[in-house]
Amino acid sequence: YRPADGEGIHPREASRHHIEISSSVLSECLIQAKTTIQDLDIVSYAAGPGLGPCLRVGAVVARSLSSFYKIPIYPVNHAIGHIELGKLLTGATNPLVLLVSGGHTMLLAFLNKQWRVFGETLDITLGQLLDQFGRSIGFASPCGKQLEDLASKSSNYVALPYSVKGNDVSFSGLLSATKSIAQKSKVDACYSLQETAFAMISEVVERALSFTRKKELMIVGGVAANKRLSEMLRDVCKRHGCKFFVVPLQYAGDCGSQICWTGLLESQVKEGALLKDTFVTQSWRLDSVKVDY
């Protein structure tokens, strides 16, 4: 599903797309894995956070498979899925996590079986900032790569609002100001937007590293694919003698592997959920989830 140029994701259209392709995607996955549904040990699904209509499609498919084939079912917080798959693929063991995507901008560390927030956005996320600005200049969603490519063609920085409050960030004023300067130069606007937003992120990451004394930083989420962001954060890690990890590009965005892996981890420490508890929650915060594995 790809929205038209200059438009964002429409929940109803996206959920309709999910419904139309769910059977073929499931069949193709089983073929590629050379297995059958009867061979599955568990079913896991993204229970939130996310777009309600889309989450419900996945939940219905998962419930159907679980009830018909008598397979244990595990609701998964998809934000935690980003983190767990990132740890698996990068080898990070106890990192400070920067989760940056269309739905999240959070700095996190693990303590007492929960992910604790050490900073987050106060309004829109970093992914929303990039996508909303990209759409305003005619890019198709997701806009991150197109914006990054255009930004690389400029080195002319235009001063923009820089808003860090404590260890939280605010991007809405930055978005409005960047739209204004884009009327003169889209290239300079893209460059200045990235430099400002990523400098804000770098500041709060550096402060969190000093406070937590973590020796690892891991970036996950769709915006982790941005090379300039990685470059700036790698410099922060060098100053702190900290290892730097970034999730591989093909797994940076939302993907089924995150949900499968996290469901498998949960299945090692607890029984599957009752069907009546297989909810979806659009605003399910990951710091409310107890992690027992």
Secondary structure, 3 states (H helix, E strand, C coil): CCCCCCCCCCHHHHHHHHHHHHHHHHHHHHHHHCCCHHHCCCEEEEEECCCHHHHHHHHHHHHHHHHHHCCCEEEEEHHHHHHHHHHHHHCCCCCEEEEECCCCEEEEEEECCEEEEEEEECCCCHHHHHHHHHHHCCCCCCCHHHHHHHHCCCCCCCCCCCCEECCEECCHHHHHHHHHHCCCCHHHHHHHHHHHHHHHHHHHHHHHHHHHCCCEEEEECHHHHCHHHHHHHHHHHHHHCCEEEECCHHHCCCCHHHHHHHHHHHHCCCCCCCHHHCCCCCCCCHHHCCCCC
